[in-house]
Amino acid sequence: MTERPKTYDYVAEDLGKVRDLISRSLHSDIELLNDTNSSILDHPGKMMRPVLALLAAKACSGGELSEDSYSYAAAAELLHNATLLHDDVADNSSSRRGRPTVMKLLGGNAAVLLGDYWLVRAMEKILSGKRRRDDAMSVFSKTLSDLAQGEMLQLQKSISGDLTEEEYFRVIYCKTASLFEASAVTGAYSVEAPEEYVEAVRAYAVNLGLAFQIKDDIFDYQEGADIGKPVGHDLLEQKITLPLLCALEEADEEGKRHIRNMVSKAADHPGNIGEIVAFVKAHDGVAKAASRLEEFVDKAVAALSVLPPGPYRSTLETHARYAAERKF
């Protein structure tokens, strides 16, 4: 797997404190609960959201963090993992990050209950805050609403097969960028940043989140991407994403109907996937989506101009570039 970006070095010690805080908050005297939580924590993934929260806090404060910085960063990761546990049930996923899901090992009921447990612990971390706690709760509450709406819109469109580009961006804002936004904004809250700094990291995080999800969607059309799922996995779930939408711009009405019809039947006819992937590549869908991704990265970097110059702002800029360059 590709190494994490050097930006993680700026918060490595702080990230360790966040991990410890998460571990302590999840502790239970129920052996099955503890063992399952430990298994998840042993394979934490990229931890992009707490990293973003910590970097945003440092960029707004000149490197200082508060206890709330750790609490809000932990809440972001707890909430993220809660949604993954629930998503695995909704998507009937048997593996994640190359490992069996809780749903696969213990069943859907256990996965939902565990997701609820992580969600409650996230709320506890927010409520423990002292700096702009009510604002932080409001931001995370909105994110929960966004996540649910994004999932439902994506489900609706996977059935109808008529997703538009505008609806695509709404989906990826709700499902990905909204939690990036909450992470960065609450990071700024945790150091009592002025409102102009809060809005700067908000714009940065939203554009970063959109870029990050577009990159994930591009991976679905690329062999060799180290993301723990095969090429065409999204298509197998009848999901239309930006590379396909870009490719469809070049097709006539009959061609568009044919491809969309193939996507809507991909779950029952996985042989369709090869033709759809070939169509996207033939019409430069991946390259066009990558160009859009770069536009969002540029917007993210530009938003940071409000913040005081220094190593932490530069680190956020580098972190945005990583969204376009990453291999996993």
C-alpha positions in Angstrom: 0.0 0.0 0.0 1.2 3.5 -0.8 2.8 5.4 2.1 0.8 8.1 3.8 1.7 11.7 2.8 4.4 13.5 4.8 1.7 15.8 6.1 0.8 13.2 8.7 4.2 13.8 10.3 3.0 17.2 11.5 0.3 15.6 13.6 1.8 12.2 14.3 2.0 12.6 18.1 -1.3 14.3 18.3 -2.9 11.6 16.2 -1.6 9.1 18.6 -3.4 10.9 21.4 -6.6 10.9 19.3 -6.3 7.1 18.8 -5.8 6.6 22.6 -8.9 8.8 23.3 -11.0 6.8 20.8 -9.8 3.5 22.3 -10.7 4.7 25.9 -14.0 6.0 24.8 -15.0 2.7 23.2 -13.9 0.5 26.2 -16.6 -1.8 27.5 -16.8 -4.8 30.0 -18.5 -6.8 27.2 -15.9 -9.0 25.7 -17.4 -9.3 22.2 -17.8 -5.5 22.0 -14.2 -4.9 23.1 -12.7 -7.6 20.8 -14.6 -6.3 17.8 -13.7 -2.7 18.5 -10.0 -3.7 19.0 -10.1 -5.4 15.6 -11.4 -2.3 13.9 -8.9 0.0 15.7 -6.0 -2.3 14.7 -6.7 -1.4 11.1 -7.6 2.3 11.2 -7.4 3.2 7.6 -6.1 6.7 6.5 -7.7 8.6 9.4 -8.1 11.6 7.0 -10.8 13.3 9.1 -9.0 13.6 12.4 -5.8 14.6 10.6 -7.8 17.3 8.9 -9.3 18.5 12.2 -5.8 18.7 13.8 -4.2 20.4 10.8 -7.0 22.9 10.6 -6.7 23.7 14.3 -3.0 24.2 14.0 -3.2 26.3 10.9 -5.8 28.6 12.6 -3.8 29.0 15.8 -0.2 28.9 14.7 0.4 25.4 16.0 -1.6 25.3 19.2 -4.2 22.7 20.1 -6.7 22.5 23.0 -8.2 19.4 24.7 -11.3 20.1 22.5 -9.1 19.7 19.4 -8.5 16.1 20.4 -12.1 15.5 21.4 -13.6 16.9 18.1 -11.0 15.0 16.0 -11.9 11.8 17.8 -15.6 12.5 17.3 -15.0 12.8 13.5 -13.3 9.5 13.3 -15.9 7.8 15.5 -18.7 9.1 13.4 -16.9 8.1 10.2 -16.5 4.5 11.3 -20.1 4.4 12.6 -21.2 5.3 9.1 -18.9 2.6 7.5 -20.4 0.0 9.8 -23.9 1.0 8.7 -22.9 1.3 5.1 -21.6 -2.3 5.1 -25.1 -3.4 6.1 -26.8 -1.2 3.5 -24.5 -2.4 0.8 -24.3 -6.0 1.9 -20.5 -5.6 1.9 -18.4 -8.6 2.9 -15.0 -6.9 3.0 -13.5 -3.5 3.7 -9.9 -2.5 3.5 -9.1 -6.0 2.4 -10.6 -7.5 5.6 -14.0 -9.1 6.5 -16.6 -6.6 7.6 -18.3 -6.9 11.0 -21.5 -7.6 9.0 -19.8 -10.6 7.4 -18.4 -11.9 10.7 -21.2 -11.2 13.1 -24.2 -10.3 10.9 -26.1 -7.2 10.0 -27.8 -6.8 13.4 -24.4 -6.7 15.2 -22.9 -4.3 12.7 -25.8 -1.8 13.1 -25.6 -2.0 16.9 -21.9 -1.5 16.8 -22.3 1.5 14.5 -24.8 2.9 16.9 -22.3 2.4 19.7 -19.6 4.3 17.9 -22.1 7.1 17.0 -23.1 7.6 20.6 -19.4 7.7 21.7 -18.9 10.4 19.0 -21.7 12.4 20.4 -20.1 12.1 23.9 -16.8 13.4 22.6 -18.6 16.5 21.2 -20.6 17.1 24.4 -17.4 17.0 26.4 -16.1 20.0 24.6 -15.9 23.4 26.2 -15.1 25.6 23.2 -18.1 26.3 20.9 -19.6 23.0 21.9 -23.1 23.9 20.7 -21.7 25.0 17.4 -19.7 21.8 17.1 -22.8 19.7 17.9 -24.8 21.7 15.3 -22.2 21.0 12.6 -22.0 17.2 13.4 -25.8 17.0 13.5 -26.0 18.5 10.1 -23.5 16.0 8.8 -25.5 13.1 10.1 -28.5 14.5 8.2 -26.4 15.0 5.1 -25.0 11.4 5.3 -28.5 9.9 5.5 -29.8 12.1 2.6 -26.8 11.3 0.5 -27.3 7.6 0.9 -31.0 7.8 0.1 -30.5 9.9 -3.0 -27.8 7.5 -4.2 -30.1 4.5 -3.6 -32.9 6.2 -5.4 -30.7 7.0 -8.4 -29.2 3.5 -8.5 -32.7 2.2 -9.0 -33.8 4.8 -11.6 -30.5 5.1 -13.3 -31.0 8.7 -14.2 -28.4 10.4 -12.0 -27.4 13.9 -13.2 -24.1 15.7 -12.6 -25.8 18.1 -10.2 -27.2 15.2 -8.2 -23.8 13.4 -8.3 -22.2 16.4 -6.6 -25.0 16.6 -4.1 -24.4 12.9 -3.2 -20.6 13.2 -2.8 -21.0 16.4 -0.8 -23.4 14.6 1.6 -21.6 11.3 1.8 -18.0 12.6 1.9 -17.4 16.3 1.9 -19.8 17.1 4.7 -17.8 15.1 7.2 -14.5 16.7 5.9 -16.2 20.0 6.5 -17.3 19.1 10.0 -13.8 17.9 10.8 -12.1 21.1 9.7 -14.7 23.5 11.1 -14.7 21.9 14.5 -11.0 21.9 14.5 -11.1 25.6 14.0 -13.8 25.9 16.7 -11.5 24.0 19.1 -8.9 26.8 19.1 -11.5 29.6 19.0 -10.5 30.7 15.5 -11.9 34.0 14.1 -14.9 33.5 11.8 -12.9 34.3 8.7 -10.6 31.4 9.5 -13.5 29.1 10.2 -15.0 29.9 6.7 -11.6 29.5 5.1 -11.1 26.0 6.4 -14.8 25.2 5.7 -14.3 26.1 2.0 -11.0 24.2 1.9 -12.5 21.1 3.4 -15.6 21.0 1.2 -13.5 21.2 -1.9 -11.0 18.7 -0.6 -13.8 16.3 0.2 -15.2 16.6 -3.3 -11.8 16.0 -4.8 -11.1 13.1 -2.5 -14.4 11.3 -3.5 -13.8 12.0 -7.2 -10.5 10.3 -6.9 -12.1 7.3 -5.3 -14.6 7.2 -8.1 -11.8 7.3 -10.7 -10.2 4.3 -9.0 -13.3 2.3 -9.9 -12.1 2.5 -13.5 -8.4 1.9 -13.0 -6.5 -1.4 -12.7 -3.9 -1.6 -10.0 -5.4 0.9 -7.5 -4.7 -0.3 -4.0 -8.1 0.5 -2.5 -9.3 -3.0 -1.5 -12.0 -3.4 -4.1 -12.0 -4.6 -7.8 -12.4 -2.4 -10.9 -16.1 -1.9 -11.5 -17.3 -2.4 -7.9 -19.4 0.8 -8.0 -20.9 -0.3 -11.3 -21.8 -3.6 -9.7 -23.8 -1.6 -7.2 -25.4 0.3 -10.1 -23.7 3.6 -9.1 -23.1 6.2 -11.7 -20.1 8.4 -10.9 -18.2 11.3 -12.5 -16.0 9.3 -15.0 -19.2 7.8 -16.5 -21.0 11.1 -16.5 -18.1 12.8 -18.3 -18.0 10.0 -20.9 -21.8 10.2 -21.4 -21.4 13.8 -22.5 -19.9 12.5 -25.7 -22.6 10.0 -26.5 -25.8 10.5 -28.5 -29.2 10.0 -26.8 -29.4 6.4 -27.9 -25.9 5.7 -26.6 -26.7 7.3 -23.3 -29.8 5.2 -22.9 -28.0 2.1 -23.7 -25.2 2.7 -21.2 -27.5 3.8 -18.4 -29.6 0.7 -19.1 -26.5 -1.5 -18.7 -25.6 0.2 -15.4 -29.1 -0.4 -14.1 -28.8 -4.1 -14.8 -25.2 -4.5 -13.8 -26.0 -6.2 -10.4 -27.8 -9.0 -12.2 -25.6 -8.9 -15.3 -22.0 -8.3 -14.2 -20.8 -9.0 -17.7 -22.0 -5.5 -18.5 -19.2 -3.9 -16.5 -16.5 -4.6 -19.0 -18.4 -2.8 -21.8 -19.2 0.2 -19.5 -15.6 0.5 -18.4 -14.4 0.3 -22.0 -17.0 3.0 -23.0 -15.7 5.3 -20.2 -12.1 4.8 -21.3 -12.9 5.3 -25.0 -14.6 8.6 -24.2 -11.9 9.9 -21.9 -14.2 9.9 -18.9 -11.3 9.2 -16.5 -9.2 12.1 -17.8 -12.1 14.5 -17.8 -13.0 13.5 -14.2 -9.4 14.0 -13.2 -9.4 17.5 -14.7 -12.5 18.3 -12.6 -10.7 16.9 -9.5 -7.8 19.3 -10.1 -10.2 22.2 -10.2 -11.5 21.3 -6.7 -8.0 20.9 -5.4 -7.1 24.4 -6.7 -10.2 25.8 -5.0 -9.2 24.2 -1.8 -5.7 25.6 -1.9 -7.0 29.1 -2.8 -9.4 29.1 0.2 -6.4 28.9 2.5 -5.1 32.3 1.4 -7.0 33.9 4.3 -5.0 32.0 6.9 -1.7 33.3 8.2 1.2 31.9 6.1 3.4 29.3 7.8 4.2 25.6 7.9 0.6 24.5 8.9 -1.0 26.4 6.0 1.6 24.9 3.7 0.9 21.5 5.1 -2.8 21.8 4.3 -1.9 22.8 0.8 0.2 19.7 0.4 -2.5 17.6 1.9 -4.9 18.9 -0.8 -2.4 18.0 -3.5 -2.2 14.5 -2.1 -5.9 14.0 -2.8 -5.2 14.2 -6.5 -1.9 12.1 -6.4 -2.8 9.4 -4.0 -2.7 5.7 -5.1 -5.1 4.4 -2.5 
